[in-house]
């Protein structure tokens, strides 16, 4: 039966933001409908949006189930487009090291950083990892997140990377998006990065494709990690096999990764701290989304991405927590968004678009998700406060309800 959702003081559809493909967002692009309503099909897609008065005139009767939300604000579910949520162990000791002046690269050379998480993750059983991941996914859901991207990358051998992807797939949750991040760091068994990259290309990518474990791949392009030449080989092999590509770029230093990824039509380039003016211009004229991760910049005590330049020149941006045990051990969308406002000078409408429309483009889901317009899935969150009060303080607040494809999901 079709559902008619009613009694919404402010229905934020972001329809105009989607039509602009998440670029140069203004307040009017939130497309707010006062005293709003929307109709959802049996399949969970939106059939109509508009004013409550019009809804009652056209969609009342036995063929429609009336659902009174009694909400102050309804807005699209957020999409978390960059997380490393599948891991075991903690890295609080290296946090102290960084505070005493030891660099991220030096910690990695000492066997800490990613390698320490790899060791702990390999020692954990698949069932243990699944329980950890389920708990973390639920923590995102509590914050109004519908879609969660989860990377592998803490296995660093073909066997372990495949196991991690299998754990992600075992959730059987279509709104958890797996990404193959085999080239996250050097493999303990194959420390030579050229040899490890050759293994990933000859064995890893074909196996991931054969088992349908992921349709996206990622790589960490950075000094001391993977080079442009290695990334180019990886991108070529991956795109030839039909994978979508994304990349960690220009986080700690400018290596040219953003330009390379853009040339391979990457869905996203992520971090983007050390961009040149030319990089910004090229990204602004491309289909690639710039995913900004200010929580990681806070933890690493580095500069923040040039969000204002990107946005003002027409680039599409998304936000993400970059949740991981080392450089961003926080799942808080509130913290991430506050940093976007305080440190990157993003406006509240820009932030809403970054968590919805921009993130949907970064995951290649923009045709089905990211805003509330006719034809898209009814993924939405229900709040008892006005949209203008969002991302203002550190208070732990959560939506009252979360609906995915028109169905309420447990978030308590």
C-alpha positions as CSV (number, residue, x, y, z in Angstrom):
1,X,0.0,0.0,0.0
2,X,1.2,3.5,-0.8
3,X,2.1,5.6,2.2
4,X,1.4,9.3,2.6
5,X,3.7,10.9,5.1
6,X,2.1,14.0,6.7
7,X,2.5,16.6,9.5
8,X,5.9,18.0,8.7
9,X,6.6,21.6,9.5
10,X,9.7,21.8,7.2
11,X,10.2,19.1,4.5
12,X,13.7,19.6,3.1
13,X,13.9,17.8,-0.2
14,X,17.2,19.3,-1.6
15,X,15.6,18.9,-5.0
16,X,17.2,22.1,-6.3
17,X,20.6,21.0,-4.9
18,X,20.4,17.8,-6.8
19,X,19.5,19.6,-10.0
20,X,22.6,21.6,-9.5
21,X,24.5,18.4,-8.9
22,X,25.6,19.6,-5.5
23,X,27.5,22.7,-6.8
24,X,27.5,26.2,-5.4
25,X,24.6,25.5,-3.0
26,X,22.5,28.3,-1.5
27,X,19.8,28.2,1.1
28,X,17.1,28.2,-1.5
29,X,18.6,24.9,-2.9
30,X,17.4,23.1,0.2
31,X,13.9,23.3,-1.4
32,X,12.0,23.5,1.8
33,X,8.3,22.8,1.7
34,X,6.4,24.2,4.7
35,X,3.6,22.0,6.1
36,X,4.9,19.4,3.8
37,X,3.9,15.8,2.8
38,X,5.1,13.1,0.4
39,X,3.8,10.0,-1.1
40,X,5.8,6.7,-1.2
41,X,5.2,3.6,-3.3
42,X,5.1,0.0,-2.2
43,X,8.7,-0.3,-3.5
44,X,9.8,2.6,-1.2
45,X,10.2,5.2,-3.9
46,X,8.9,8.8,-3.8
47,X,5.8,9.4,-6.0
48,X,5.0,12.9,-5.0
49,X,6.0,15.8,-2.7
50,X,4.1,18.9,-1.8
51,X,1.9,20.7,0.7
52,X,-0.2,18.8,3.2
53,X,-3.4,20.5,2.0
54,X,-2.9,19.3,-1.6
55,X,-1.9,15.8,-0.4
56,X,-5.2,15.4,1.5
57,X,-7.1,16.5,-1.5
58,X,-5.5,14.1,-3.9
59,X,-4.3,11.1,-1.9
60,X,-6.9,10.2,0.7
61,X,-8.9,7.0,0.8
62,X,-8.5,3.2,1.4
63,X,-5.6,2.9,-1.2
64,X,-3.3,5.1,1.0
65,X,-1.9,4.6,4.4
66,X,-1.7,7.9,6.3
67,X,1.5,8.3,8.4
68,X,1.6,11.3,10.7
69,X,5.2,12.1,11.5
70,X,4.5,15.1,13.8
71,X,7.9,16.4,12.8
72,X,9.5,19.8,13.0
73,X,12.0,18.8,10.2
74,X,12.3,15.9,7.8
75,X,15.4,15.7,5.6
76,X,17.1,13.1,3.5
77,X,19.1,10.4,5.3
78,X,22.8,11.2,5.3
79,X,25.3,9.1,3.3
80,X,28.7,8.3,4.9
81,X,31.0,8.0,1.9
82,X,34.4,7.4,3.3
83,X,35.0,5.1,6.3
84,X,37.5,2.5,7.5
85,X,34.9,0.9,9.8
86,X,36.2,-2.7,9.6
87,X,39.1,-3.1,12.0
88,X,40.1,-4.6,15.3
89,X,42.3,-3.0,18.0
90,X,43.0,0.6,19.0
91,X,45.8,3.1,18.4
92,X,45.6,5.5,21.3
93,X,49.3,5.1,22.0
94,X,50.3,6.7,18.7
95,X,48.0,9.6,19.4
96,X,50.2,10.4,22.3
97,X,53.3,10.0,20.1
98,X,51.9,12.5,17.5
99,X,51.3,15.0,20.3
100,X,55.0,14.8,21.2
101,X,55.9,15.6,17.6
102,X,56.4,12.2,16.0
103,X,55.0,12.4,12.4
104,X,52.5,10.0,10.9
105,X,55.1,8.8,8.4
106,X,57.6,8.1,11.2
107,X,55.1,6.2,13.3
108,X,54.4,4.0,10.2
109,X,58.2,3.4,9.7
110,X,58.3,2.2,13.3
111,X,55.7,-0.4,12.6
112,X,52.8,1.5,14.0
113,X,50.0,3.2,12.2
114,X,48.2,1.1,9.6
115,X,50.5,-1.9,10.3
116,X,49.5,-2.1,13.9
117,X,45.8,-2.2,12.9
118,X,46.6,-4.8,10.3
119,X,48.1,-7.0,13.0
120,X,45.1,-6.7,15.3
121,X,42.6,-7.2,12.5
122,X,44.3,-10.3,11.2
123,X,44.2,-11.8,14.7
124,X,40.4,-11.2,15.0
125,X,38.0,-13.9,13.8
126,X,35.5,-13.0,11.0
127,X,32.7,-13.3,13.5
128,X,34.4,-10.8,15.9
129,X,35.0,-8.4,13.0
130,X,31.4,-8.7,11.9
131,X,30.1,-7.8,15.4
132,X,32.4,-4.8,15.6
133,X,31.3,-3.6,12.1
134,X,27.6,-4.1,12.9
135,X,28.0,-2.0,16.1
136,X,29.7,0.8,14.1
137,X,27.1,0.7,11.4
138,X,24.4,1.1,14.0
139,X,26.2,4.0,15.5
140,X,26.1,5.8,12.1
141,X,22.4,4.9,11.7
142,X,21.7,6.6,15.1
143,X,23.0,9.8,13.5
144,X,20.6,9.6,10.6
145,X,23.0,7.9,8.1
146,X,21.3,5.6,5.6
147,X,24.2,4.5,3.4
148,X,27.7,3.7,4.9
149,X,30.7,3.0,2.7
150,X,33.2,0.6,4.3
151,X,36.7,0.0,3.0
152,X,38.9,-3.0,3.3
153,X,42.6,-2.1,3.7
154,X,43.6,-3.6,7.1
155,X,44.3,-7.1,5.7
156,X,47.2,-6.2,3.3
157,X,47.4,-9.7,1.8
158,X,45.1,-11.1,-0.8
159,X,43.7,-13.7,1.6
160,X,43.1,-11.2,4.3
161,X,41.7,-8.5,2.1
162,X,39.2,-10.9,0.6
163,X,38.2,-12.0,4.1
164,X,37.5,-8.4,5.1
165,X,35.3,-7.9,2.0
166,X,33.5,-11.1,2.7
167,X,32.8,-9.8,6.3
168,X,31.3,-6.7,4.8
169,X,29.2,-8.6,2.4
170,X,28.0,-11.0,5.2
171,X,26.0,-8.2,6.6
172,X,23.6,-8.6,3.6
173,X,22.8,-4.9,3.9
174,X,22.4,-3.2,0.5
175,X,23.1,0.2,2.1
176,X,26.6,-0.8,3.2
177,X,28.9,-0.2,0.3
178,X,32.1,-2.2,0.2
179,X,35.3,-0.7,-1.3
180,X,38.5,-2.6,-2.0
181,X,41.5,-0.8,-0.5
182,X,44.2,-3.3,-1.1
183,X,46.8,-0.6,-1.7
184,X,46.4,1.0,1.6
185,X,50.0,0.5,2.7
186,X,52.8,-2.0,2.2
187,X,52.1,-5.7,2.8
188,X,54.0,-7.3,5.6
189,X,54.6,-10.3,3.4
190,X,55.5,-8.2,0.3
191,X,57.1,-5.0,1.6
192,X,58.2,-4.0,-1.9
193,X,55.4,-1.7,-3.1
194,X,56.0,-2.5,-6.8
195,X,55.7,-6.2,-6.2
196,X,52.7,-5.8,-4.0
197,X,51.0,-3.7,-6.6
198,X,51.7,-6.3,-9.2
199,X,50.0,-8.9,-7.0
200,X,47.0,-6.7,-6.5
201,X,46.6,-6.1,-10.3
202,X,47.3,-9.7,-11.4
203,X,45.4,-11.6,-8.6
204,X,43.6,-9.2,-6.3
205,X,41.4,-7.2,-8.7
206,X,40.4,-10.3,-10.7
207,X,39.4,-12.2,-7.6
208,X,37.4,-9.3,-6.1
209,X,35.6,-9.0,-9.4
210,X,35.0,-12.7,-9.8
211,X,33.5,-13.0,-6.3
212,X,31.5,-9.7,-6.7
213,X,32.9,-8.6,-3.4
214,X,33.1,-4.9,-4.4
215,X,32.5,-2.7,-7.4
216,X,34.7,0.1,-6.1
217,X,38.4,0.4,-5.5
218,X,40.6,2.9,-3.6
219,X,44.3,3.6,-3.1
220,X,46.4,5.8,-0.8
221,X,48.7,8.0,-2.9
222,X,51.2,9.6,-0.6
223,X,54.9,10.0,0.1
224,X,56.1,6.8,1.7
225,X,53.0,4.9,0.4
226,X,51.9,4.5,-3.2
227,X,53.3,6.5,-6.1
228,X,51.6,8.1,-9.0
229,X,53.1,5.5,-11.4
230,X,51.8,2.7,-9.2
231,X,48.4,4.3,-8.9
232,X,48.2,4.8,-12.7
233,X,48.8,1.1,-13.2
234,X,46.1,0.3,-10.6
235,X,43.6,2.7,-12.0
236,X,44.1,1.4,-15.6
237,X,43.7,-2.3,-14.5
238,X,40.7,-1.5,-12.3
239,X,38.8,0.6,-14.9
240,X,39.5,-2.0,-17.6
241,X,37.7,-4.5,-15.3
242,X,34.7,-2.2,-14.8
243,X,35.5,-1.0,-11.3
244,X,34.6,2.5,-10.1
245,X,37.6,4.3,-8.7
246,X,38.3,6.6,-5.8
247,X,41.6,7.8,-4.2
248,X,43.1,9.2,-1.0
249,X,45.0,12.2,-2.4
250,X,47.0,15.2,-1.3
251,X,46.5,14.5,2.4
252,X,50.0,15.1,3.9
253,X,51.7,16.4,0.7
254,X,50.9,17.2,-2.9
255,X,51.8,14.2,-5.1
256,X,49.5,14.9,-8.1
257,X,47.0,12.2,-7.2
258,X,44.0,14.4,-7.6
259,X,44.9,15.2,-11.2
260,X,45.6,11.5,-12.0
261,X,42.4,10.3,-10.4
262,X,40.4,12.9,-12.2
263,X,41.8,11.8,-15.6
264,X,40.5,8.3,-14.8
265,X,37.1,9.8,-14.1
266,X,37.3,8.8,-10.4
267,X,34.0,9.2,-8.5
268,X,35.9,11.0,-5.8
269,X,39.2,12.3,-4.6
270,X,39.4,12.2,-0.8
271,X,41.2,14.4,1.7
272,X,42.3,17.1,-0.8
273,X,44.3,19.2,1.8
274,X,47.2,20.1,-0.4
275,X,45.6,21.2,-3.7
276,X,47.1,23.6,-6.1
277,X,45.0,26.3,-7.7
278,X,45.2,24.4,-10.9
279,X,44.0,21.2,-9.1
280,X,41.0,23.2,-7.8
281,X,40.2,24.5,-11.2
282,X,40.4,21.1,-12.8
283,X,38.2,19.5,-10.2
284,X,35.7,22.3,-10.5
285,X,35.3,21.5,-14.2
286,X,35.1,17.7,-13.7
287,X,32.6,15.1,-12.6
288,X,34.8,14.0,-9.7
289,X,33.6,14.8,-6.2
290,X,36.0,16.2,-3.6
291,X,35.4,14.4,-0.3
292,X,36.6,16.5,2.6
293,X,37.6,14.8,5.9
294,X,38.2,17.5,8.5
295,X,38.1,15.2,11.5
296,X,41.3,13.5,10.2
297,X,42.9,17.0,9.7
298,X,42.0,17.8,13.4
299,X,43.6,14.6,14.7
300,X,46.7,14.9,12.5
301,X,46.9,18.6,13.4
302,X,47.4,19.6,9.7
303,X,45.8,22.2,7.5
304,X,42.2,21.9,6.4
305,X,41.1,21.5,2.7
306,X,40.5,24.7,0.8
307,X,36.7,24.1,0.9
308,X,35.8,27.7,0.1
309,X,37.9,27.8,-3.0
310,X,36.5,24.5,-4.2
311,X,32.9,25.5,-3.6
312,X,33.2,29.0,-4.9
313,X,34.8,27.8,-8.2
314,X,32.1,25.2,-8.7
315,X,33.5,22.0,-7.4
316,X,31.1,19.4,-5.9
317,X,32.1,18.5,-2.3
318,X,31.1,15.8,0.1
319,X,31.8,15.4,3.8
320,X,32.8,12.3,5.7
321,X,34.1,11.3,9.1
322,X,36.9,9.2,7.7
323,X,36.3,7.0,10.8
324,X,39.4,4.8,11.4
325,X,41.4,3.8,14.5
326,X,44.4,6.0,13.9
327,X,43.9,9.4,12.1
328,X,40.2,9.8,12.8
329,X,38.9,7.7,15.6
330,X,35.5,9.4,15.7
331,X,32.1,8.5,14.2
332,X,30.7,11.9,15.1
333,X,29.0,13.7,12.2
334,X,28.4,16.6,14.6
335,X,32.2,17.0,15.1
336,X,32.9,16.7,11.4
337,X,30.3,19.3,10.5
338,X,31.3,21.7,13.2
339,X,34.9,21.6,11.8
340,X,33.5,22.2,8.3
341,X,31.7,25.3,9.6
342,X,34.5,26.6,11.9
343,X,37.6,25.7,10.0
344,X,36.5,25.4,6.3
345,X,33.9,28.2,6.5
346,X,31.2,26.1,4.9
347,X,27.6,27.3,5.3
348,X,24.9,25.1,6.8
349,X,23.1,24.5,3.4
350,X,26.5,23.5,1.9
351,X,27.0,21.0,4.7
352,X,23.5,19.5,4.3
353,X,24.2,19.1,0.6
354,X,27.7,17.6,1.2
355,X,26.2,14.9,3.5
356,X,23.4,14.1,1.0
357,X,23.7,15.1,-2.7
358,X,27.5,15.3,-2.7
359,X,28.0,12.1,-0.9
360,X,25.6,10.3,-3.2
361,X,27.6,11.4,-6.2
362,X,30.8,10.3,-4.5
363,X,29.3,6.8,-4.2
364,X,27.7,6.8,-7.6
365,X,24.2,6.6,-6.0
366,X,22.9,9.9,-7.2
367,X,20.2,8.4,-9.4
368,X,18.5,6.7,-6.5
369,X,19.5,8.5,-3.3
370,X,20.8,11.8,-1.8
371,X,17.6,13.8,-1.8
372,X,13.8,13.6,-1.6
373,X,12.4,13.9,-5.0
374,X,10.1,11.9,-7.2
375,X,11.7,8.6,-8.3
376,X,14.3,8.3,-5.6
377,X,14.1,6.0,-2.5
378,X,12.4,7.4,0.5
379,X,15.4,7.5,2.8
380,X,14.8,10.2,5.4
381,X,15.2,11.2,9.0
382,X,12.7,12.8,11.4
383,X,13.8,15.6,13.8
384,X,12.1,17.6,16.5
385,X,14.2,20.7,15.8
386,X,14.6,23.3,13.0
387,X,17.2,22.7,10.3
388,X,18.8,26.0,11.2
389,X,19.9,24.7,14.6
390,X,21.9,21.8,13.2
391,X,25.7,21.4,13.8
392,X,25.9,24.1,16.4
393,X,27.3,22.4,19.4
394,X,28.8,19.2,20.7
395,X,25.7,17.9,22.3
396,X,24.9,14.3,21.5
397,X,21.6,14.5,19.5
398,X,20.0,12.0,17.2
399,X,17.0,12.0,14.9
400,X,13.8,10.7,16.4
401,X,13.3,8.2,13.5
402,X,15.1,7.0,10.4
403,X,13.3,5.5,7.4
404,X,15.0,3.6,4.6
405,X,13.0,3.0,1.4
406,X,9.9,4.2,3.3
407,X,10.3,1.8,6.2
408,X,11.2,2.7,9.8
409,X,14.5,1.2,11.0
410,X,15.6,0.8,14.6
411,X,18.2,3.4,15.7
412,X,17.9,3.1,19.5
